[in-house]
Amino acid sequence: MILELLEYLTTACPKYARKLGYLKEAIAIGARQKRLAGAWAPHLEQSQTLIREAIDQCGRRRTALVLGSGLLLDIPLAELSRQFEQVVLVDLVHLRAARRQAAAFANVTLAAEDVTGMAADFDFRVSSGWQGDPVPDPTVFLDQPDIDLVVSANLLAQLPIFPAAALQRRTRLDGEPLEDFCRAVIAAHLAYLRRFDAVVCLITETERAALDKDGAVVQRQNALYGADLPGRGTQWNWDLAPLGEVSRTHAMRNRVAGFRDISTR
Ligand SMILES: C[S@@+](CC[C@H](N)C(=O)[O-])C[C@H]1O[C@@H](n2cnc3c(N)ncnc32)[C@H](O)[C@@H]1O
């Protein structure tokens, strides 16, 4: 707990990432993963396998762009570094553990960027009367012509969470309009990914389920608010919170879909 607080106080990240809650969440993910390493391992291995398969699809291997790199738990970083001239890790928050790993490779760099195009000026937007509509079209890195692989790494379903919470708090947006906002953020990321002239690997939660003590599903939520994916992809479960982690009576399980290449080149 003290180490986590220290990390919160000493991690450099954009001011808005701290304010909107991304830094706190990144530190919480690290702590959760340590506690639940066994339960999370199959999901992290599946994600890494899919990214390796995406690397195999790349004819040219100049720059690999990893969106939502986080703690690099699901990223085969050594492999990416070996196979590509440059690897760019993109996240709003790069914690010390990720910085340390990246520093071991001369061709790996970190970029503290928001891939939605709305977090940096969120305050300004809201104070100017914006209520989540329209959602901006993200453009970051689209002008970089040497990108041959883009990986969206367990990021898509996370994108609306903090902006939606802030909108709800500050504008009282709720119910269906708030869900429409979440769906639009997700659709904008999918459209953004398709604008790269590269192999585009997508790994995302598609469903969040609550399970009772017998393992029966008692509640399901579409993690993408009904936004369309390009097919079923390769699917697996992620035991996010086994019994006892968030509740003594319920466990949480995510359904995940992985796509080696969703590009339309
Ligand atoms: C579930 S984690 C992904 C896990 C990560 N790939 C790993 O292996 O640790 C989602 C990541 O997306 C990042 N993220 C969320 N919204 C973002 C945004 N708008 N721009 C960039 N990164 C974002 C979070 O900071 C977090 O690190």
The ligand as a Tripos MOL2 file, in Angstrom:
@<TRIPOS>MOLECULE
LIG
   27    29     1     0     0
SMALL
NO_CHARGES

@<TRIPOS>ATOM
      1 C1         -6.2810   -3.2330  -19.3800 C.3       1 LIG1
      2 S1         -4.8930   -2.1890  -19.5760 S.3       1 LIG1
      3 C2         -3.9980   -2.9990  -20.8640 C.3       1 LIG1
      4 C3         -2.9670   -3.8870  -20.3330 C.3       1 LIG1
      5 C4         -1.6050   -3.7020  -20.9160 C.3       1 LIG1
      6 N1         -1.5990   -4.0280  -22.3370 N.3       1 LIG1
      7 C5         -0.6510   -4.5550  -20.1220 C.2       1 LIG1
      8 O1         -0.1450   -5.5350  -20.6420 O.co2     1 LIG1
      9 O2         -0.3870   -4.2280  -18.9600 O.co2     1 LIG1
     10 C6         -5.4640   -0.8020  -20.4910 C.3       1 LIG1
     11 C7         -4.3700    0.2080  -20.7100 C.3       1 LIG1
     12 O3         -4.8750    1.2070  -21.5690 O.3       1 LIG1
     13 C8         -4.4180    2.4740  -21.1230 C.3       1 LIG1
     14 N2         -5.3370    3.4820  -21.6290 N.ar      1 LIG1
     15 C9         -6.6340    3.6590  -21.2900 C.ar      1 LIG1
     16 N3         -7.1480    4.6960  -21.9610 N.ar      1 LIG1
     17 C10        -6.1580    5.1800  -22.7540 C.ar      1 LIG1
     18 C11        -6.0810    6.2680  -23.6800 C.ar      1 LIG1
     19 N4         -7.1340    7.0590  -23.9070 N.pl3     1 LIG1
     20 N5         -4.9130    6.4740  -24.3290 N.ar      1 LIG1
     21 C12        -3.8420    5.6800  -24.0930 C.ar      1 LIG1
     22 N6         -3.8490    4.6460  -23.2120 N.ar      1 LIG1
     23 C13        -5.0010    4.4170  -22.5520 C.ar      1 LIG1
     24 C14        -4.4060    2.3570  -19.6130 C.3       1 LIG1
     25 O4         -3.5540    3.3240  -19.0270 O.3       1 LIG1
     26 C15        -3.9400    0.9110  -19.4190 C.3       1 LIG1
     27 O5         -2.5520    0.8370  -19.2950 O.3       1 LIG1
@<TRIPOS>BOND
     1     1     2 1
     2     2     3 1
     3     2    10 1
     4     3     4 1
     5     4     5 1
     6     5     6 1
     7     5     7 1
     8     7     8 2
     9     7     9 1
    10    10    11 1
    11    11    12 1
    12    11    26 1
    13    12    13 1
    14    13    14 1
    15    13    24 1
    16    14    15 ar
    17    14    23 ar
    18    15    16 ar
    19    16    17 ar
    20    17    18 ar
    21    17    23 ar
    22    18    19 1
    23    18    20 ar
    24    20    21 ar
    25    21    22 ar
    26    22    23 ar
    27    24    25 1
    28    24    26 1
    29    26    27 1
@<TRIPOS>SUBSTRUCTURE
     1 LIG1         1 GROUP 0 **** ****
